[in-house]
Amino acid sequence: MQDDPTTFLGGSFLAVIIYALLVLALLLVLVIMVVMLHFSGVVLPLSLMWATKIGHREKGRKILMAWLACCSHNP
């Protein structure tokens, strides 16, 4: 019996489906990163204001750290 990969039924079809799913996952991750950066960039001035107030200091620091982590992340 020969184990020729070209004779397997659906091998290339399955590879195309997996490749398409990988590209879709990459696009989804990139869209999530863009939305996260946009919304956290909108909230950045608010978080800087919260970081200066004593009662909201922890919340302001968390938002600021999330923004910095997204900016320094490699896509």
DSSP file (Angstrom, degrees, kcal/mol; ACC not computed):
  #  RESIDUE AA STRUCTURE BP1 BP2  ACC     N-H-->O    O-->H-N    N-H-->O    O-->H-N    TCO  KAPPA ALPHA  PHI   PSI    X-CA   Y-CA   Z-CA
    1    1 A M              0   0    0      0, 0.0     2,-0.3     0, 0.0     0, 0.0   0.000 360.0 360.0 360.0 133.5    0.0    0.0    0.0
    2    2 A Q        -     0   0    0      1,-0.1     2,-0.4     2,-0.1     0, 0.0  -0.699 360.0-152.6 -93.5 142.0    1.3    3.4   -1.0
    3    3 A D        +     0   0    0     -2,-0.3    -1,-0.1     5,-0.0     5,-0.0  -0.472  33.2 159.3-107.8  58.5    1.2    6.4    1.4
    4    4 A D    >   -     0   0    0     -2,-0.4     3,-1.7     1,-0.1     4,-0.4  -0.730  35.8-148.2 -83.7 120.5    1.1    9.1   -1.2
    5    5 A P  G >  S+     0   0    0      0, 0.0     3,-0.7     0, 0.0    -1,-0.1   0.737  94.0  63.8 -63.3 -21.3   -0.3   12.3    0.3
    6    6 A T  G 3  S+     0   0    0      1,-0.2     6,-0.1     5,-0.1     5,-0.1   0.669  96.9  57.2 -77.5 -14.1   -1.8   13.3   -3.0
    7    7 A T  G <  S+     0   0    0     -3,-1.7    -1,-0.2     2,-0.1     2,-0.2   0.560  78.6 109.3 -92.7  -8.1   -4.1   10.3   -3.0
    8    8 A F  S X  S-     0   0    0     -3,-0.7     3,-1.1    -4,-0.4     2,-0.4  -0.485  77.1-114.9 -69.6 135.5   -5.8   11.1    0.3
    9    9 A L  T 3  S+     0   0    0      1,-0.2    -1,-0.1    -2,-0.2    -2,-0.1  -0.582  92.5   0.7 -74.6 122.4   -9.4   12.2   -0.1
   10   10 A G  T 3> S+     0   0    0     -2,-0.4     4,-2.6     3,-0.0    -1,-0.2   0.559  87.0 128.8  82.7   9.5   -9.9   15.8    1.0
   11   11 A G  H <> S+     0   0    0     -3,-1.1     4,-1.7     2,-0.2    -2,-0.1   0.943  79.8  36.9 -63.9 -48.5   -6.4   16.5    2.0
   12   12 A S  H  > S+     0   0    0     -4,-0.3     4,-2.2     2,-0.2    -1,-0.2   0.857 116.2  54.8 -73.0 -33.8   -6.0   19.7    0.0
   13   13 A F  H  > S+     0   0    0      2,-0.2     4,-2.0     1,-0.2    -2,-0.2   0.921 109.5  47.1 -64.0 -43.2   -9.6   20.7    0.7
   14   14 A L  H  X S+     0   0    0     -4,-2.6     4,-2.5     1,-0.2    -1,-0.2   0.873 110.0  53.7 -65.3 -37.6   -9.0   20.4    4.5
   15   15 A A  H  X S+     0   0    0     -4,-1.7     4,-2.5    -5,-0.2    -1,-0.2   0.895 108.1  49.8 -64.3 -40.0   -5.8   22.4    4.1
   16   16 A V  H  X S+     0   0    0     -4,-2.2     4,-2.4     2,-0.2    -2,-0.2   0.901 111.3  49.2 -65.4 -40.7   -7.7   25.2    2.4
   17   17 A I  H  X S+     0   0    0     -4,-2.0     4,-2.2     2,-0.2    -2,-0.2   0.924 112.4  47.2 -64.9 -44.2  -10.3   25.2    5.1
   18   18 A I  H  X S+     0   0    0     -4,-2.5     4,-2.2     2,-0.2    -2,-0.2   0.912 112.4  50.1 -63.9 -42.2   -7.7   25.3    7.9
   19   19 A Y  H  X S+     0   0    0     -4,-2.5     4,-2.2     1,-0.2    -2,-0.2   0.911 110.2  50.0 -62.5 -42.3   -5.8   28.1    6.1
   20   20 A A  H  X S+     0   0    0     -4,-2.4     4,-2.3     1,-0.2    -1,-0.2   0.892 110.6  50.0 -64.0 -39.1   -9.0   30.1    5.7
   21   21 A L  H  X S+     0   0    0     -4,-2.2     4,-2.3     2,-0.2    -1,-0.2   0.879 109.6  51.3 -66.7 -37.2   -9.8   29.7    9.4
   22   22 A L  H  X S+     0   0    0     -4,-2.2     4,-2.2     2,-0.2    -2,-0.2   0.908 110.8  47.7 -65.7 -41.3   -6.3   30.8   10.4
   23   23 A V  H  X S+     0   0    0     -4,-2.2     4,-2.4     2,-0.2    -2,-0.2   0.907 111.9  50.8 -65.3 -40.9   -6.6   34.0    8.2
   24   24 A L  H  X S+     0   0    0     -4,-2.3     4,-2.2     1,-0.2    -2,-0.2   0.902 109.9  49.7 -62.8 -41.2  -10.0   34.7    9.7
   25   25 A A  H  X S+     0   0    0     -4,-2.3     4,-2.4     2,-0.2    -1,-0.2   0.896 110.0  51.3 -64.8 -40.2   -8.6   34.3   13.3
   26   26 A L  H  X S+     0   0    0     -4,-2.2     4,-2.4     2,-0.2    -2,-0.2   0.929 111.0  47.4 -62.5 -45.1   -5.8   36.7   12.4
   27   27 A L  H  X S+     0   0    0     -4,-2.4     4,-2.4     1,-0.2    -2,-0.2   0.887 110.9  52.2 -63.9 -38.1   -8.2   39.3   11.1
   28   28 A L  H  X S+     0   0    0     -4,-2.2     4,-2.4     2,-0.2    -1,-0.2   0.914 110.0  48.2 -64.1 -42.5  -10.4   38.9   14.2
   29   29 A V  H  X S+     0   0    0     -4,-2.4     4,-2.3     2,-0.2    -2,-0.2   0.913 112.0  49.3 -64.0 -42.4   -7.4   39.4   16.5
   30   30 A L  H  X S+     0   0    0     -4,-2.4     4,-2.2     2,-0.2    -2,-0.2   0.891 111.0  49.7 -65.7 -38.6   -6.3   42.5   14.6
   31   31 A V  H  X S+     0   0    0     -4,-2.4     4,-2.5     2,-0.2     5,-0.2   0.916 110.4  50.4 -65.3 -42.2   -9.8   44.0   14.7
   32   32 A I  H  X S+     0   0    0     -4,-2.4     4,-2.5     1,-0.2    -2,-0.2   0.904 110.6  50.0 -62.2 -40.4  -10.0   43.4   18.4
   33   33 A M  H  X S+     0   0    0     -4,-2.3     4,-2.6     2,-0.2    -1,-0.2   0.912 111.0  48.5 -64.8 -41.7   -6.6   45.1   18.9
   34   34 A V  H  X S+     0   0    0     -4,-2.2     4,-2.3     2,-0.2    -2,-0.2   0.922 113.7  46.4 -64.9 -43.4   -7.7   48.1   16.9
   35   35 A V  H  X S+     0   0    0     -4,-2.5     4,-2.8     2,-0.2     5,-0.3   0.910 112.7  50.6 -64.8 -41.8  -11.0   48.4   18.7
   36   36 A M  H  X S+     0   0    0     -4,-2.5     4,-2.5    -5,-0.2     5,-0.3   0.923 112.1  46.4 -62.6 -44.4   -9.2   48.0   22.1
   37   37 A L  H  X S+     0   0    0     -4,-2.6     4,-1.9     2,-0.2    -1,-0.2   0.891 113.5  49.7 -65.5 -38.0   -6.7   50.7   21.2
   38   38 A H  H  X S+     0   0    0     -4,-2.3     4,-1.8    -5,-0.2    -2,-0.2   0.959 115.1  41.3 -65.8 -50.5   -9.4   53.1   20.0
   39   39 A F  H  X S+     0   0    0     -4,-2.8     4,-1.7     1,-0.2    -2,-0.2   0.897 117.5  46.5 -68.0 -39.1  -11.6   52.7   23.0
   40   40 A S  H  X S+     0   0    0     -4,-2.5     4,-0.8    -5,-0.3    -1,-0.2   0.824 110.6  54.3 -72.9 -27.5   -8.8   52.8   25.5
   41   41 A G  H  < S+     0   0    0     -4,-1.9    -2,-0.2    -5,-0.3    -1,-0.2   0.834 108.0  49.9 -70.1 -31.6   -7.3   55.8   23.7
   42   42 A V  H  < S+     0   0    0     -4,-1.8     4,-0.4     1,-0.2    -2,-0.2   0.865 114.8  44.0 -69.3 -36.1  -10.6   57.6   24.0
   43   43 A V  H  X S+     0   0    0     -4,-1.7     4,-2.7     1,-0.2     5,-0.2   0.572  89.8  92.1 -85.9  -9.7  -10.6   56.7   27.8
   44   44 A L  H  X S+     0   0    0     -4,-0.8     4,-2.3     1,-0.2     5,-0.2   0.907  85.6  47.2 -56.1 -48.4   -6.9   57.7   28.2
   45   45 A P  H  > S+     0   0    0      0, 0.0     4,-1.8     0, 0.0    -1,-0.2   0.896 113.4  50.4 -61.6 -35.5   -7.6   61.3   29.2
   46   46 A L  H  > S+     0   0    0     -4,-0.4     4,-2.4     2,-0.2    -2,-0.2   0.899 109.8  49.8 -66.5 -39.7  -10.3   60.2   31.6
   47   47 A S  H  X S+     0   0    0     -4,-2.7     4,-2.2     2,-0.2    -1,-0.2   0.866 108.4  52.9 -68.7 -34.4   -7.9   57.6   33.2
   48   48 A L  H  X S+     0   0    0     -4,-2.3     4,-0.8    -5,-0.2    -1,-0.2   0.882 110.3  48.2 -66.4 -35.7   -5.2   60.2   33.6
   49   49 A M  H >X S+     0   0    0     -4,-1.8     4,-0.8    -5,-0.2     3,-0.7   0.912 111.9  49.5 -67.5 -41.7   -7.7   62.4   35.4
   50   50 A W  H >< S+     0   0    0     -4,-2.4     3,-0.6     1,-0.2     6,-0.3   0.855 103.8  60.3 -65.1 -33.5   -8.8   59.5   37.6
   51   51 A A  H 3< S+     0   0    0     -4,-2.2    -1,-0.2     1,-0.2    -2,-0.2   0.758 103.9  50.8 -67.1 -22.7   -5.1   58.7   38.4
   52   52 A T  H << S+     0   0    0     -4,-0.8     2,-0.3    -3,-0.7    -1,-0.2   0.702  96.6  80.7 -87.0 -19.6   -4.8   62.1   40.0
   53   53 A K  S << S-     0   0    0     -4,-0.8     4,-0.3    -3,-0.6     3,-0.2  -0.692  76.6-138.8 -88.5 140.7   -7.9   61.8   42.2
   54   54 A I  S >  S+     0   0    0     -2,-0.3     3,-0.8     1,-0.2     4,-0.3   0.896  98.1  49.7 -66.9 -42.1   -7.5   59.8   45.4
   55   55 A G  T 3  S+     0   0    0      1,-0.2    -1,-0.2     2,-0.1     3,-0.2   0.772 120.5  33.8 -70.8 -27.0  -10.7   57.9   45.2
   56   56 A H  T 3> S+     0   0    0     -6,-0.3     4,-2.1    -3,-0.2    -1,-0.2   0.150  82.6 112.6-114.0  17.6  -10.4   56.7   41.7
   57   57 A R  H <> S+     0   0    0     -3,-0.8     4,-2.0    -4,-0.3     5,-0.2   0.882  76.5  49.7 -63.2 -41.7   -6.6   56.2   41.5
   58   58 A E  H  > S+     0   0    0     -4,-0.3     4,-2.0     2,-0.2    -1,-0.2   0.905 111.4  48.7 -66.4 -41.2   -6.6   52.4   41.2
   59   59 A K  H  > S+     0   0    0      1,-0.2     4,-2.0     2,-0.2    -1,-0.2   0.901 111.2  50.8 -64.5 -41.4   -9.1   52.4   38.3
   60   60 A G  H  X S+     0   0    0     -4,-2.1     4,-2.0   -10,-0.2    -1,-0.2   0.884 110.0  49.5 -63.6 -39.2   -7.2   55.1   36.5
   61   61 A R  H  X S+     0   0    0     -4,-2.0     4,-2.6     2,-0.2    -1,-0.2   0.884 108.6  53.0 -68.4 -38.2   -3.9   53.1   36.8
   62   62 A K  H  X S+     0   0    0     -4,-2.0     4,-2.1     2,-0.2    -2,-0.2   0.921 111.5  45.3 -63.8 -43.4   -5.6   49.9   35.5
   63   63 A I  H  X S+     0   0    0     -4,-2.0     4,-2.1     2,-0.2    -1,-0.2   0.904 113.2  50.7 -66.7 -40.7   -6.9   51.6   32.4
   64   64 A L  H  X S+     0   0    0     -4,-2.0     4,-2.2     1,-0.2    -2,-0.2   0.905 110.7  48.5 -63.3 -41.9   -3.6   53.3   31.8
   65   65 A M  H  X S+     0   0    0     -4,-2.6     4,-2.4     2,-0.2    -1,-0.2   0.874 109.7  52.5 -67.3 -36.8   -1.7   50.0   32.1
   66   66 A A  H  X S+     0   0    0     -4,-2.1     4,-2.0     2,-0.2    -2,-0.2   0.904 110.3  48.6 -64.4 -39.8   -4.1   48.3   29.7
   67   67 A W  H  X S+     0   0    0     -4,-2.1     4,-2.0     2,-0.2    -2,-0.2   0.919 112.4  47.5 -65.5 -43.8   -3.5   51.1   27.2
   68   68 A L  H  X S+     0   0    0     -4,-2.2     4,-1.9     1,-0.2    -2,-0.2   0.882 110.6  52.3 -65.9 -37.8    0.3   50.8   27.6
   69   69 A A  H  X S+     0   0    0     -4,-2.4     4,-0.7     1,-0.2    -1,-0.2   0.899 110.7  47.5 -65.5 -39.8    0.1   47.0   27.2
   70   70 A C  H  < S+     0   0    0     -4,-2.0     3,-0.3     1,-0.2    -1,-0.2   0.862 111.8  50.5 -69.5 -34.6   -1.8   47.3   24.0
   71   71 A C  H  < S+     0   0    0     -4,-2.0    -1,-0.2     1,-0.2    -2,-0.2   0.847 113.9  43.6 -70.5 -33.3    0.5   49.9   22.6
   72   72 A S  H  < S+     0   0    0     -4,-1.9     2,-0.2    -5,-0.1    -1,-0.2   0.506  90.6 108.0 -91.9  -3.5    3.6   47.8   23.4
   73   73 A H     <  -     0   0    0     -4,-0.7    -3,-0.0    -3,-0.3    -4,-0.0  -0.535  67.9-131.6 -77.5 136.9    2.2   44.5   22.1
   74   74 A N              0   0    0     -2,-0.2    -2,-0.1     1,-0.1    -1,-0.1  -0.764 360.0 360.0 -85.9 128.4    3.5   43.1   18.8
   75   75 A P              0   0    0      0, 0.0    -1,-0.1     0, 0.0   -45,-0.0   0.509 360.0 360.0 -72.0 360.0    0.7   42.1   16.5
